[in-house]
Amino acid sequence: MKSRERAESRLEGVIDSVADTYGLGRSIDSLESAALPNQRKVVDALWHLTHVMYMGFYSTSMLSPVNLRQSIGEHLYRAFEILVEQISRAVVYGREGGGSPAPEDVEASEAAVLTVFERLPAIRESLSKDVQATFQGDPAAKSIEEIIFSYPAIQAVTVYRIAHEFYLESVPMIPRIMTESAHGRTGIDIHPGATIGDRFFIDHGTGIVIGETAVIGSDVKLYQGVTLGALSIPRDELGEVIREIKRHPTIEDGVTVYAGATILGGDTIVGAGSVIGANVWLTESVSPNTRVTYSMTGNSQNAEAKRPAAKKAGAAD
């Protein structure tokens, strides 16, 4: 019994010491969690939207043209309610550090959600092309159903295409919560700010990183471990990070990037139709239809266009 009392006494001491670490003005000391968006609810809304994208695959009841509209409506009304509340919270928290949303905050949030929802048919069209590109690009895929149900790349791209539209509406925090939820499930990290064209094919996918200002054309294929990242982060005269610049590369139409390749820098452009080999480190542009490969000799890179080896530089997310 005395042992338990000693343990409880020590535990009470720990509680006091941890509580004392709050209120010192550090960035992690906020006690306004009730005012922040709720991650679980955002993911719940995303679940409803994913069902709308693939109703025939995820519905637990029989669907027909007669009840399809009702089923879609049930998911969209629920997603609408959740997202308006959570976006309103994010807006107020970003402006005031918490508090009740004003009527105009709710109205702006409703407008943003409705604008994105009006784009859902176009998002479904994009996803249909992504799924078809995956089926055509992966000989191991036995059916469209297998891809939608089990391929982590399609899960990650589905979430990205939804989150990207909220990002375009300047919705704070929510798009990143969405894509990071997919990142945690799939190991594929796509920032919602990235711009990605049609028929995007990710094979395997684990460890892929696509940065905020990356631009990817149509018919691009990425394999596992590819990074489209930034070079060392520029800072202003006060030492603050300069955020509103292009930091990540541009990958033009029809490019294939094989496993483990790292392509860095906002000025780096990989020309259309090029192939970037496995484990290549690339920090300068290559012309269209160029094949860049990694050579063990001197740890250099070789390109068929006889471009100089890419310079090594420190990478940043």
Secondary structure, DSSP 8 states (H G I E B T S, - for coil): -HHHHHHHHHHHHHHHHHHHTTTS--TT----GGGS--HHHHHHHHHHHHHHHTHHHH-SS---TTTHHHHHHHHHHHHHHHHHHHHHHHHHHHHHSS----HHHHHHHHHHHHHHHTTHHHHHHHHHHHHHHHHHH-TT---HHHHHHH-HHHHHHHHHHHHHHHHHTT--SHHHHHHHHHHHHHS-EE-TT-EE-SS-EEES-TT-EE-TT-EE-SS-EEETT-EEEBSS--B-TTS-B--SS--S-EE-TT-EE-TT-EEE-TT-EE-TT-EE-TT-EE-S-B-TT-EEEEETGGGEEEETT----------B-
